[in-house]
Amino acid sequence: MMFRRLTIIFLLVLVFVACKSKQEAVVQVTEVKVPLWVSSRPNNGFKYVGIGFAEKGKGTGYQIEAKKNALYDLTSEIKVNISSNSVLYTVQNNNNFNENFNSLINLSNTDNIEGYQLIDSYENDKQYWVYYQLDKQEYASQKAKKKQQIISKASNLINLSFVDEKNKEFSSSLKKRIQAFGVLTPYLSEEINYDVSQTNGIKSVFDLTALIQQQLQAINLVQKQNLPVLKPYQQSYEPIVYNLELKSKTPLQNFPFIVSSDEDKIKINEKTSTNSNGELQLKINYVEPINQIASFALSPDISSLMDSDSLSRAGISVLKQFVQTPSLKVQARVNKISIFVTSSEKNFGKPTGANLIESIITQKFNGQEVQITSNQNEADYIIESVAETQEDISSELLKNNYNIKLAALIVSLQLKNNTTKEVIFKNQVNDVYGYANNIEQAGMNAYNNSKLNMKLSEALFFLKRKVLVY
């Protein structure tokens, strides 16, 4: 019995020890030691090294962020050596060098890098780390091969651009040349030479940018005999049309432009484009009175031209450091609105000779945005005023009771567009009266009634809103 108890106790001890050992083994398996490369950066003469980490607390994309940071770190080891025959070297020596160029090159390297390998990864409760390597010799071989492919692609684009130019397809030709520059952007720190037999004599990026500059400078403005005229405060404006052509006298078709103006009293659409006939419409949105010639600048919009080409858009900011987009100056004259006033003022069929209503109209309209003209042919609008007195229906009753006559003054107003002869506005002024012992004097007193100015001013306010929209 005793032996049996000892045997059971011994077996229980063995089971306990085994379980404890297993737990310790599990703990040892799950515990990960921090790799040396996390705290001490590896140094390998034959490999580029990239190490990156991300905080886990920022979200589920921490692994992607760690990889991105590691690749940025890896490319930072790839030194950008600027060749003495490169574009960037020339810019640097002209004191126009911009660090953004180097940043752009490094970013391009990050996007295009291939052949890297994941060596190790490590994570704890808060961080995730990755370690990448790239063989230097393999990278150099891949880069040389890719560079040659890019140069061949650029050469083909340049060759095709001359075909477009021969076919008088200006925009398509320019786009291909900008595309050629765009694909070459990652290699602007290096010497780039073409096979001239494939590029119509273009030997380098310098020749390419000079060709683009020359093409932009071939855009000309067809001068107008008379300046377009703008009027202030109009409800809408007809677009001003300008014609653009090339030096070959060929219309510049379907080409985008940026429009700018130094005059803040004129609001315009900043984007426009020529049509298939080379006509460019400058859309005017708002004009304040300035009574002078306004100038606008039309600049070729190569960013919009390349809008559908993401690769070329990335290189546009760099290209603009090497080529100038010449502005074309166009002008328009801002004049006051010209109004001709015709007025008929009669008192029971006889002219008054006073021109009281015409004076009120002239006073209300003459200003910085409107001028009254004496030449009907020069007028934009015509205001026609017809004033006549008549005996009021109550006049006979007043005559019988008080020996007083009552005259009513009626003023009819009409606004016409002098170009189209269209009647834009009609109105009538009523309820203006004059009293006197005789009807003729009552009529003249109606003209001198202070109520006439108030009633006429109210009617002219609505008439003026047809001419001006503030």
C-alpha positions in Angstrom: 0.0 0.0 0.0 2.8 2.3 0.9 4.6 1.4 -2.3 1.6 2.3 -4.3 1.2 5.7 -2.6 4.9 6.5 -3.3 4.5 5.5 -6.9 1.5 7.8 -7.4 3.3 10.7 -5.7 6.4 10.1 -7.9 4.2 10.1 -11.0 2.5 13.4 -10.0 5.9 15.0 -9.4 7.0 13.9 -12.9 3.9 15.4 -14.5 4.3 18.7 -12.6 7.9 19.0 -13.7 7.0 18.1 -17.3 4.3 20.8 -17.4 6.6 23.4 -15.9 9.3 22.6 -18.4 6.8 22.8 -21.2 5.6 26.2 -20.0 9.1 27.5 -19.8 9.8 26.2 -23.3 6.7 28.0 -24.6 7.8 31.3 -23.0 11.2 30.9 -24.6 9.7 30.3 -28.0 7.3 33.3 -27.9 10.0 35.7 -26.6 11.7 37.4 -29.6 15.1 38.9 -29.2 15.7 42.4 -30.6 17.9 42.0 -33.7 21.2 43.8 -33.8 20.3 45.7 -37.0 17.6 47.6 -35.1 20.1 49.3 -32.9 23.2 49.1 -35.0 23.0 49.8 -38.7 24.7 47.1 -40.9 27.6 48.2 -43.0 28.0 46.2 -46.2 30.3 47.4 -49.0 28.5 45.4 -51.6 24.9 46.2 -50.6 22.7 49.2 -50.2 20.8 49.0 -46.8 17.4 50.3 -46.0 15.8 50.1 -42.6 12.5 51.5 -41.7 9.9 51.3 -38.9 6.3 52.4 -38.2 4.3 52.9 -35.1 1.5 50.3 -34.8 -0.8 52.8 -33.0 -1.3 54.8 -36.3 -3.5 52.1 -37.9 -3.5 48.9 -39.9 -1.2 50.2 -42.6 1.9 50.3 -40.5 3.6 47.5 -42.4 3.3 49.4 -45.7 4.5 52.6 -44.0 7.6 50.7 -42.6 8.4 49.3 -46.0 8.0 52.8 -47.6 10.4 54.3 -45.0 12.9 51.5 -45.5 13.0 52.1 -49.3 13.4 55.9 -48.8 16.3 55.0 -46.4 17.8 52.6 -49.0 17.7 55.2 -51.8 19.3 57.8 -49.6 22.4 55.6 -49.7 22.4 55.8 -53.5 24.4 58.9 -54.0 23.4 61.2 -56.9 26.6 62.1 -58.6 26.0 65.1 -60.9 27.9 64.6 -64.2 29.8 67.6 -65.5 27.9 67.1 -68.8 24.4 66.9 -67.2 21.6 69.3 -67.2 21.6 69.8 -63.4 25.4 70.5 -63.4 24.8 73.4 -65.9 21.9 74.7 -63.8 24.0 74.5 -60.6 26.9 76.4 -62.2 24.4 79.1 -63.3 23.5 79.7 -59.7 19.9 78.6 -60.4 20.3 75.1 -58.9 17.3 74.1 -56.8 17.4 71.3 -54.2 14.0 70.2 -55.4 15.7 68.7 -58.5 17.7 66.3 -56.3 14.5 65.6 -54.3 12.7 64.8 -57.5 15.5 62.4 -58.6 15.5 60.6 -55.2 11.7 60.2 -55.4 12.0 58.8 -58.9 14.6 56.4 -57.7 12.3 55.3 -55.0 9.4 54.7 -57.4 11.6 52.9 -60.0 13.9 50.8 -57.7 13.9 47.1 -58.3 15.7 44.0 -57.1 15.7 44.8 -53.4 15.3 41.9 -50.9 13.6 41.7 -47.5 16.3 40.4 -45.1 14.5 40.5 -41.8 11.6 42.0 -39.8 11.0 42.6 -36.2 8.0 43.8 -34.1 7.1 44.5 -30.6 3.9 45.8 -29.0 4.4 49.4 -30.3 6.6 49.2 -33.4 7.2 47.2 -36.6 10.7 47.2 -38.3 11.9 45.9 -41.7 15.4 45.5 -43.1 16.0 45.6 -46.9 19.1 45.1 -49.0 19.9 45.9 -52.6 22.9 44.5 -54.4 25.0 47.4 -55.7 26.2 45.7 -58.8 22.8 44.4 -59.7 21.3 47.9 -59.2 23.9 49.5 -61.4 23.3 46.9 -64.1 19.5 47.3 -63.9 19.8 51.1 -63.9 22.1 51.1 -67.0 19.7 48.9 -68.8 16.6 50.9 -67.8 18.4 54.2 -68.7 19.0 52.9 -72.2 15.4 51.8 -72.5 14.3 55.3 -71.4 16.7 57.0 -73.9 15.3 54.8 -76.7 11.8 55.7 -75.7 12.6 59.4 -75.6 14.4 59.2 -79.0 11.3 57.6 -80.5 9.1 60.3 -79.1 11.4 63.0 -80.5 11.4 61.3 -83.9 7.6 61.1 -83.9 7.4 64.8 -82.9 9.1 65.8 -86.1 6.6 63.7 -88.1 3.8 65.7 -86.3 5.5 68.9 -87.0 5.8 68.0 -90.7 2.0 67.3 -90.7 1.4 70.8 -89.0 0.2 69.2 -85.8 1.7 71.7 -83.5 0.2 70.6 -80.2 0.8 66.9 -80.8 4.4 67.6 -81.7 5.0 69.7 -78.6 3.4 67.1 -76.3 5.7 64.4 -77.6 8.8 66.6 -76.9 7.6 67.4 -73.4 6.9 63.7 -72.9 10.4 62.9 -74.0 11.7 65.4 -71.4 9.4 63.9 -68.7 10.6 60.3 -69.1 14.2 61.6 -68.9 13.7 63.5 -65.7 15.2 60.8 -63.3 18.4 61.0 -65.3 18.9 64.8 -65.5 21.9 64.5 -63.1 23.6 62.2 -65.7 24.9 62.7 -69.1 22.3 61.8 -71.7 23.1 61.4 -75.4 20.9 60.3 -78.2 21.6 58.5 -81.4 21.2 61.6 -83.7 20.1 59.3 -86.6 16.9 58.6 -84.6 16.3 62.1 -83.3 16.7 64.4 -86.4 19.9 65.8 -85.0 18.9 66.3 -81.4 22.0 65.3 -79.5 21.2 66.0 -75.8 18.6 67.2 -73.3 19.9 70.8 -74.0 19.0 70.5 -77.6 15.6 69.1 -76.6 14.8 72.0 -74.3 16.0 74.5 -76.9 13.7 72.8 -79.4 10.7 73.2 -77.0 11.6 76.8 -76.4 11.8 77.5 -80.1 8.5 75.9 -80.7 6.8 78.0 -77.9 8.3 81.2 -79.4 6.7 80.4 -82.8 3.3 81.3 -81.4 2.1 84.7 -82.7 -0.9 87.0 -82.2 -2.8 88.2 -85.2 -3.2 91.9 -84.5 -6.6 93.5 -84.7 -7.2 96.7 -86.5 -9.5 98.1 -83.8 -9.3 97.4 -80.1 -12.3 95.5 -78.6 -14.4 97.8 -76.3 -15.7 96.8 -72.9 -18.4 98.6 -71.0 -18.6 98.5 -67.2 -21.2 96.7 -65.1 -22.9 94.7 -67.9 -25.1 91.7 -67.1 -23.1 89.5 -69.5 -20.2 90.0 -71.9 -19.6 88.6 -75.3 -16.2 86.8 -75.3 -13.4 88.8 -76.9 -12.0 86.8 -79.8 -8.3 86.8 -80.7 -6.6 84.9 -83.5 -3.3 83.0 -82.9 -1.1 81.5 -85.5 2.4 80.1 -86.0 5.2 81.8 -87.8 4.3 79.7 -90.8 0.9 81.5 -90.8 -0.8 78.3 -89.8 -3.7 78.7 -87.2 -2.7 77.5 -83.7 -5.3 74.8 -83.2 -6.7 73.5 -79.9 -3.9 74.9 -77.7 -4.5 75.9 -74.0 -3.5 79.2 -72.5 -3.5 80.9 -69.1 -4.9 84.5 -69.1 -3.8 87.0 -66.5 -4.4 90.7 -66.0 -2.8 93.3 -63.7 -6.1 95.2 -63.6 -8.0 94.1 -60.6 -11.2 95.9 -61.8 -11.6 93.4 -64.5 -12.5 89.7 -63.7 -11.7 87.1 -66.4 -11.6 83.4 -66.9 -8.0 82.4 -66.3 -8.2 79.3 -68.5 -8.9 79.3 -72.2 -7.9 77.5 -75.4 -7.8 78.1 -79.2 -10.3 76.2 -81.3 -9.7 74.4 -84.6 -9.6 77.8 -86.4 -7.0 79.3 -84.1 -9.5 81.5 -82.4 -9.1 82.1 -78.7 -12.0 83.4 -76.7 -11.2 85.6 -73.7 -14.2 85.4 -71.3 -14.9 88.6 -69.4 -16.9 88.2 -66.2 -16.9 91.7 -64.6 -15.7 95.2 -65.5 -15.6 98.2 -63.3 -15.2 101.7 -64.9 -11.5 102.6 -65.5 -11.8 104.5 -68.8 -8.5 103.3 -70.2 -6.9 100.5 -72.2 -6.6 97.2 -70.3 -3.9 94.7 -71.1 -4.0 90.9 -70.7 -1.3 88.3 -71.0 -1.8 85.0 -72.8 0.7 82.4 -71.6 1.0 78.9 -73.2 -0.4 76.5 -70.6 1.9 73.4 -71.0 0.6 72.0 -67.7 -2.9 71.7 -69.1 -1.5 70.5 -72.4 0.0 67.5 -70.6 -2.9 67.1 -68.2 -3.6 63.5 -69.2 0.0 62.5 -69.0 1.0 61.9 -65.3 4.7 61.2 -66.1 5.1 64.4 -68.1 3.3 66.4 -65.4 5.9 65.4 -62.8 8.6 66.9 -65.0 6.8 70.1 -65.9 8.1 72.0 -62.9 11.6 71.0 -63.8 11.1 71.8 -67.5 9.9 75.3 -66.6 13.4 76.0 -65.1 14.9 75.5 -68.6 12.3 77.0 -70.9 10.3 80.2 -70.8 6.7 80.3 -71.7 6.5 83.6 -73.6 3.4 85.8 -72.9 1.4 87.4 -75.7 0.0 90.8 -74.9 -3.6 91.6 -75.9 -5.6 94.7 -75.2 -9.1 96.0 -74.9 -10.4 99.5 -74.3 -12.8 100.1 -71.3 -15.1 103.0 -72.1 -18.1 104.5 -70.4 -21.5 103.5 -71.5 -22.7 106.2 -74.0 -26.4 107.3 -73.9 -28.2 109.6 -76.2 -31.3 111.4 -74.7 -34.2 112.5 -76.8 -36.9 114.4 -75.0 -40.2 115.9 -76.0 -41.9 118.2 -73.4 -45.2 119.8 -74.3 -47.9 121.6 -72.5 -51.2 120.9 -74.1 -49.6 120.4 -77.4 -47.2 123.3 -77.3 -43.4 122.9 -76.6 -42.4 124.2 -73.2 -38.9 125.1 -74.3 -37.7 124.3 -70.7 -36.2 120.8 -71.1 -36.8 120.1 -67.4 -37.2 116.3 -67.8 -34.1 116.0 -70.1 -32.1 117.8 -67.4 -33.2 115.4 -64.7 -32.3 112.4 -66.9 -28.9 113.8 -67.7 -28.2 114.5 -64.0 -29.2 111.0 -63.0 -27.1 109.2 -65.6 -23.9 111.3 -66.1 -21.1 109.7 -64.0 -18.0 107.6 -64.0 -19.7 104.7 -65.7 -22.1 106.5 -68.1 -21.7 109.5 -70.3 -24.4 111.5 -72.2 -23.5 112.0 -75.8 -24.9 114.5 -78.3 -24.1 112.2 -81.2 -26.8 109.5 -81.6 -24.5 107.3 -83.8 -22.0 107.0 -81.0 -24.6 105.9 -78.4 -24.9 102.5 -76.9 -28.5 103.2 -75.7 -31.2 105.8 -76.5 -33.5 107.1 -73.8 -36.7 108.5 -75.3 -38.8 110.7 -73.1 -42.2 112.1 -74.1 -44.0 114.4 -71.7 -47.4 115.9 -72.2 -50.0 117.6 -70.0 -53.8 117.0 -70.1 -56.7 118.3 -68.2 -57.6 116.1 -65.3 -61.1 114.6 -65.0 -61.5 116.6 -61.7 -60.6 119.9 -63.3 -64.2 120.9 -64.2 -65.5 120.2 -60.7 -62.7 122.3 -59.2 -63.4 125.1 -61.7 -67.1 125.3 -60.7 -66.4 125.2 -57.0 -63.1 127.0 -56.6 -62.3 128.6 -60.0 -59.2 126.3 -60.2 -58.1 124.2 -63.2 -56.2 120.9 -62.6 -53.6 119.6 -65.1 -52.0 116.1 -65.1 -48.5 115.5 -66.4 -47.8 112.1 -68.0 -44.2 111.2 -68.9 -43.5 108.1 -71.1 -40.0 106.6 -70.9 -38.4 104.1 -73.3 -34.9 102.6 -73.4 -33.6 101.2 -76.7 -30.4 99.4 -77.7 -29.0 101.6 -80.4 -27.3 98.7 -82.2 -30.3 96.3 -82.4 -33.0 99.0 -82.0 -34.6 96.7 -79.5 -36.8 98.3 -76.9 -35.4 97.1 -73.5 -37.5 99.0 -71.1 -40.8 101.0 -70.9 -42.3 102.9 -68.1 -44.7 105.8 -67.4 -44.7 108.5 -64.8 -48.2 109.5 -63.5 -49.8 111.3 -60.6 -48.0 114.6 -61.1 -50.4 117.5 -61.1 -50.5 121.3 -61.4 -53.1 123.8 -60.2 -53.8 127.3 -61.6 -56.7 129.7 -62.6 -56.2 128.7 -66.3 -55.3 125.3 -67.7 -52.1 126.3 -69.5 -50.6 127.7 -66.3 -51.8 124.6 -64.5 -49.8 122.5 -67.0 -46.6 124.5 -66.4 -47.1 124.2 -62.7 -47.2 120.4 -63.1 -43.8 120.6 -64.7 -42.5 122.5 -61.7 -44.1 120.2 -59.2 -41.4 118.8 -56.8 -43.2 115.4 -57.1 -42.0 115.2 -60.7 -38.4 114.8 -59.7 -39.3 112.1 -57.1 -41.5 110.1 -59.5 -39.1 110.5 -62.4 -36.1 109.5 -60.3 -37.9 106.3 -59.3 -38.7 105.4 -62.9 -35.1 106.1 -64.0 -33.7 103.9 -61.2 -35.4 100.8 -62.8 -34.4 102.0 -66.3 -30.8 102.4 -65.2 -30.7 98.8 -63.9 -31.2 97.7 -67.5 -28.0 99.5 -68.5 -25.9 98.8 -65.4 -25.7 95.7 -63.2 -23.7 96.4 -60.0 
